């Protein structure tokens, strides 16, 4: 499985910039628009038992990169892996 590699300092700087300018609504809209362009499946997120676990109706993790919980009988969380270089 390949993960997105992100520099920790760049991540913190970008977070503070977005936070200070109150840009979160714009960022989430961009994420939504970009996710609609991809042809990856997100079937796990759409399953009846998992739908209520999604914070947003229109931003779902892709099946190939989602975090799979190891709790017996409960493996879904709306999250994807990233790697932060330190």
Rosetta silent file (secondary structure, phi, psi, omega in degrees, C-alpha in Angstrom):
SEQUENCE: XXXXXXXXXXXXXXXXXXXXXXXXXXXXXXXXXXXXXXXXXXXXXXXXXXXXXXXXXXXXXXXXXXXXXXXXXXXXXXXXXXXXXX
SCORE:     score description
SCORE:     0.000 S_00000001
   1 L     0.000  133.193  179.594    0.000    0.000    0.000 S_00000001
   2 L  -100.379  133.854 -179.251    1.379    3.425   -0.931 S_00000001
   3 L  -113.866  155.261  174.717    0.805    6.356    1.396 S_00000001
   4 E   -71.661  130.096  178.260    1.038   10.080    0.853 S_00000001
   5 E   -97.523  128.036 -176.199    4.307   11.395    2.297 S_00000001
   6 E  -129.683  132.766  176.009    4.008   14.746    4.043 S_00000001
   7 E   -74.681  128.767 -176.042    6.729   16.836    5.675 S_00000001
   8 H   -57.762  -45.952 -178.575    5.784   17.563    9.311 S_00000001
   9 H   -64.068  -41.060  178.451    6.962   21.193    9.235 S_00000001
  10 H   -65.802  -39.533  179.538    5.140   21.883    6.000 S_00000001
  11 H   -62.628  -46.732  179.757    2.001   20.241    7.390 S_00000001
  12 H   -63.753  -42.231  179.787    2.088   22.366   10.560 S_00000001
  13 H   -62.920  -45.334  179.924    2.744   25.548    8.597 S_00000001
  14 H   -63.835  -41.726  178.408   -0.091   24.834    6.176 S_00000001
  15 H   -58.850  -48.997 -178.257   -2.461   24.025    9.054 S_00000001
  16 H   -64.321  -36.139  177.781   -1.707   27.304   10.850 S_00000001
  17 H   -64.438  -47.622  179.181   -2.101   29.259    7.616 S_00000001
  18 H   -62.576  -44.501 -178.937   -5.512   27.704    6.905 S_00000001
  19 H   -62.435  -46.287 -176.315   -6.596   28.166   10.519 S_00000001
  20 H   -67.118  -25.534 -179.088   -5.525   31.821   10.711 S_00000001
  21 L  -101.763    6.081 -179.301   -7.384   32.671    7.498 S_00000001
  22 L    51.241   49.085 -175.855  -10.508   30.614    8.346 S_00000001
  23 L   -97.010    6.561 -176.309  -10.169   28.696    5.096 S_00000001
  24 H   -56.983  -44.083  178.092  -11.526   25.318    6.264 S_00000001
  25 H   -57.577  -41.030  178.794  -14.845   25.559    4.355 S_00000001
  26 H   -65.563  -42.177  179.728  -12.932   26.313    1.148 S_00000001
  27 H   -62.176  -46.033  179.877  -10.478   23.459    1.789 S_00000001
  28 H   -64.414  -34.280  175.905  -13.283   20.966    2.377 S_00000001
  29 H   -65.589  -40.706  177.293  -14.998   22.098   -0.823 S_00000001
  30 H   -63.276  -41.874  177.713  -11.745   21.525   -2.732 S_00000001
  31 H   -60.433  -45.580  179.496  -11.423   18.047   -1.230 S_00000001
  32 H   -59.435  -48.224 -178.687  -14.971   17.246   -2.287 S_00000001
  33 H   -62.332  -42.723  179.173  -14.405   18.493   -5.837 S_00000001
  34 H   -66.339  -40.278 -178.168  -11.135   16.581   -6.208 S_00000001
  35 H   -65.335  -30.397  178.549  -12.598   13.375   -4.821 S_00000001
  36 H   -70.632  -20.398  179.953  -15.381   13.459   -7.420 S_00000001
  37 H   -81.341  -19.522 -175.999  -12.768   13.453  -10.202 S_00000001
  38 L   -82.159  151.656  179.968  -11.161   10.188   -9.040 S_00000001
  39 L  -107.582   25.154  177.191  -12.269    6.816  -10.269 S_00000001
  40 L   -85.149  151.482  179.312  -11.409    4.929   -7.068 S_00000001
  41 L   -85.371  151.992  174.452  -14.113    3.028   -5.236 S_00000001
  42 L  -138.430   46.852 -175.387  -15.369    3.946   -1.790 S_00000001
  43 H   -65.115  -36.326  179.920  -17.913    1.162   -1.375 S_00000001
  44 H   -60.044  -39.262 -178.807  -17.090    0.496    2.306 S_00000001
  45 H   -66.748  -25.807 -175.505  -18.028    4.090    3.171 S_00000001
  46 H   -91.706   -7.276  179.876  -21.388    3.695    1.443 S_00000001
  47 L   -65.011  145.760 -176.481  -22.459    0.511    3.232 S_00000001
  48 H   -52.028  -44.265 -179.135  -25.507    0.943    5.462 S_00000001
  49 H   -70.082  -20.410 -175.886  -23.683    0.114    8.698 S_00000001
  50 H   -99.911  -20.786 -176.328  -20.879    2.542    7.864 S_00000001
  51 H   -53.605  -42.913 -177.356  -22.797    5.549    6.526 S_00000001
  52 L   -69.671  -13.050  179.661  -23.525    6.951    9.979 S_00000001
  53 L   -86.507   -8.346  179.889  -19.780    6.843   10.790 S_00000001
  54 L   -85.125  125.866 -179.795  -18.971    9.358    8.047 S_00000001
  55 L   -66.405  -39.033  178.822  -18.631   12.906    9.312 S_00000001
  56 L  -118.769  141.969 -179.758  -19.471   14.296    5.883 S_00000001
  57 L   -69.631  -26.280 -171.102  -21.849   12.713    3.393 S_00000001
  58 L  -114.552   13.016  175.307  -19.710   13.631    0.413 S_00000001
  59 L  -128.716  105.054 -176.337  -16.114   12.994    1.589 S_00000001
  60 L  -122.314  150.564  176.026  -15.320    9.288    1.858 S_00000001
  61 L   -74.103  146.640  174.944  -12.080    7.311    2.108 S_00000001
  62 L   -74.469  146.256 -179.095  -11.113    5.251   -0.917 S_00000001
  63 L   -59.117  -37.828 -175.129  -11.267    1.507   -0.357 S_00000001
  64 L   -73.659  -17.777 -176.246   -7.635    0.990   -1.402 S_00000001
  65 L  -126.427   11.312 -176.342   -6.186    3.469    1.111 S_00000001
  66 E   -76.983  156.842  173.875   -8.596    3.482    4.037 S_00000001
  67 E   -78.252  129.875  177.970   -7.662    2.680    7.615 S_00000001
  68 E  -110.349  118.119 -179.967   -9.010   -0.746    8.587 S_00000001
  69 E   -72.513  149.078 -178.901   -9.640   -1.171   12.295 S_00000001
  70 E   -96.677    9.367  178.169   -8.622   -4.458   13.895 S_00000001
  71 E   -71.377  125.970 -178.458  -11.613   -4.589   16.266 S_00000001
  72 L   -56.051  128.910  177.062  -13.506   -7.859   15.631 S_00000001
  73 L    77.788    0.917 -177.531  -16.716   -7.270   13.706 S_00000001
  74 E  -147.328   95.288 -173.688  -16.031   -3.557   13.335 S_00000001
  75 E  -112.902   -2.626 -172.013  -13.391   -2.544   10.788 S_00000001
  76 E   -99.415  136.127  167.331  -14.654    0.757    9.369 S_00000001
  77 E  -147.875  144.818  179.929  -13.581    4.302   10.178 S_00000001
  78 E   -81.312   84.880 -178.403  -13.647    7.251    7.784 S_00000001
  79 E  -155.901  151.460  175.255   -9.881    7.709    7.587 S_00000001
  80 E  -126.997  151.560  179.181   -6.996    7.278    5.166 S_00000001
  81 L   -74.198  141.960  166.586   -3.335    6.660    5.859 S_00000001
  82 E  -137.384  157.247  176.584   -0.733    9.370    5.459 S_00000001
  83 E  -116.867  128.981  178.603    2.967    9.302    6.328 S_00000001
  84 E  -109.586  122.231  178.015    4.565   12.316    7.986 S_00000001
  85 E   -80.955  138.783 -176.217    8.330   12.604    7.718 S_00000001
  86 L  -108.113    0.000    0.000    9.998   13.801   10.898 S_00000001
